[in-house]
Amino acid sequence: MRAWTLMRTMNVCFWEPVITPKRGGQDRGGAKLTPTGERFLRLYELLETEALENTKKPRSAIKALLKK
């Protein structure tokens, strides 16, 4: 149930649906990314890659402060 709620929430946050859910039954349900969802995922992965690359130094400094 939580997964369905999260999918509905994602879909209302965007101008177009990002996920198309499929109810259960013999095929056991599931979900598929829409073209908008695929574009969002590519952009998010790019954002994550750039963020990690641009924060290497401070992340290393924080890691050095942590117990081993």
Backbone hydrogen bonds in HBPLUS format (Angstrom, degrees):
<---DONOR---> <-ACCEPTOR-->    atom                        ^
c    i                          cat <-CA-CA->   ^        H-A-AA   ^      H-
h    n   atom  resd res      DA  || num        DHA   H-A  angle D-A-AA Bond
n    s   type  num  typ     dist DA aas  dist angle  dist       angle   num
A0005-THR N   A0001-MET O   3.03 MM   4  6.35 156.3  2.09 151.8 158.6     1
A0006-LEU N   A0002-ARG O   2.91 MM   4  6.19 159.2  1.95 153.5 159.0     2
A0007-MET N   A0003-ALA O   2.93 MM   4  6.19 153.6  2.00 147.3 154.5     3
A0008-ARG N   A0004-TRP O   2.97 MM   4  6.21 161.9  2.00 149.6 154.1     4
A0009-THR N   A0005-THR O   2.94 MM   4  6.14 158.6  1.98 148.7 155.0     5
A0010-MET N   A0006-LEU O   2.91 MM   4  6.14 161.3  1.95 148.9 153.5     6
A0011-ASN N   A0007-MET O   3.00 MM   4  6.23 163.1  2.03 150.8 155.1     7
A0012-VAL N   A0008-ARG O   3.10 MM   4  6.38 144.3  2.23 147.1 155.7     8
A0013-CYS N   A0009-THR O   3.21 MM   4  6.37 128.1  2.49 142.1 155.2     9
A0013-CYS N   A0010-MET O   3.12 MM   3  5.24 141.7  2.27 101.2 112.5    10
A0034-THR N   A0018-VAL O   3.10 MM  16  5.14 162.7  2.13 116.1 119.7    11
A0020-THR N   A0032-LYS O   2.78 MM  12  5.27 161.8  1.81 154.2 160.6    12
A0032-LYS N   A0020-THR O   3.02 MM  12  5.27 144.1  2.15 128.5 139.6    13
A0022-LYS N   A0030-GLY O   2.86 MM   8  5.14 153.0  1.94 147.0 139.6    14
A0030-GLY N   A0022-LYS O   2.97 MM   8  5.14 133.7  2.19 148.5 143.3    15
A0028-ARG N   A0025-GLY O   3.09 MM   3  5.04 155.9  2.15 102.6 110.1    16
A0037-GLY N   A0034-THR O   2.99 MM   3  4.86 112.2  2.47  93.8 110.5    17
A0038-GLU N   A0034-THR O   2.84 MM   4  6.18 154.1  1.91 156.9 164.1    18
A0039-ARG N   A0035-PRO O   2.99 MM   4  6.22 155.4  2.06 143.2 149.7    19
A0040-PHE N   A0036-THR O   2.86 MM   4  6.08 162.1  1.89 150.3 155.5    20
A0041-LEU N   A0037-GLY O   2.91 MM   4  6.09 159.5  1.95 146.3 151.8    21
A0042-ARG N   A0038-GLU O   3.03 MM   4  6.29 161.8  2.06 148.5 152.5    22
A0043-LEU N   A0039-ARG O   2.96 MM   4  6.22 163.2  1.99 153.8 158.5    23
A0044-TYR N   A0040-PHE O   2.80 MM   4  6.01 157.2  1.86 153.4 160.4    24
A0045-GLU N   A0041-LEU O   2.90 MM   4  6.10 161.1  1.94 151.6 156.5    25
A0046-LEU N   A0042-ARG O   3.02 MM   4  6.23 152.6  2.10 144.7 152.2    26
A0047-LEU N   A0043-LEU O   2.89 MM   4  6.12 158.5  1.93 147.8 153.9    27
A0048-GLU N   A0044-TYR O   2.85 MM   4  6.10 160.3  1.89 152.7 157.8    28
A0049-THR N   A0045-GLU O   2.94 MM   4  6.10 162.3  1.97 146.5 151.3    29
A0050-GLU N   A0046-LEU O   2.94 MM   4  6.13 169.5  1.95 154.7 157.3    30
A0051-ALA N   A0047-LEU O   2.85 MM   4  5.98 156.3  1.91 147.5 154.9    31
A0052-LEU N   A0048-GLU O   2.92 MM   4  6.10 166.0  1.94 153.3 156.6    32
A0053-GLU N   A0049-THR O   2.99 MM   4  6.15 159.4  2.03 148.0 154.1    33
A0054-ASN N   A0050-GLU O   2.94 MM   4  6.03 156.2  1.99 146.9 153.1    34
A0055-THR N   A0052-LEU O   3.36 MM   3  5.30 158.0  2.42  98.6 104.9    35
A0059-ARG N   A0055-THR O   3.01 MM   4  6.03 158.4  2.06 152.8 159.7    36
A0060-SER N   A0056-LYS O   2.90 MM   4  6.06 151.9  1.98 149.8 157.6    37
A0061-ALA N   A0057-LYS O   2.96 MM   4  6.23 156.8  2.01 153.4 160.0    38
A0062-ILE N   A0058-PRO O   2.90 MM   4  6.13 155.7  1.96 147.4 153.6    39
A0063-LYS N   A0059-ARG O   2.90 MM   4  6.04 159.4  1.94 144.4 150.7    40
A0064-ALA N   A0060-SER O   2.98 MM   4  6.20 147.2  2.09 143.9 152.1    41
A0065-LEU N   A0062-ILE O   2.96 MM   3  5.19 138.8  2.14 103.6 115.6    42
A0066-LEU N   A0063-LYS O   3.15 MM   3  5.30 149.1  2.25 102.4 111.5    43
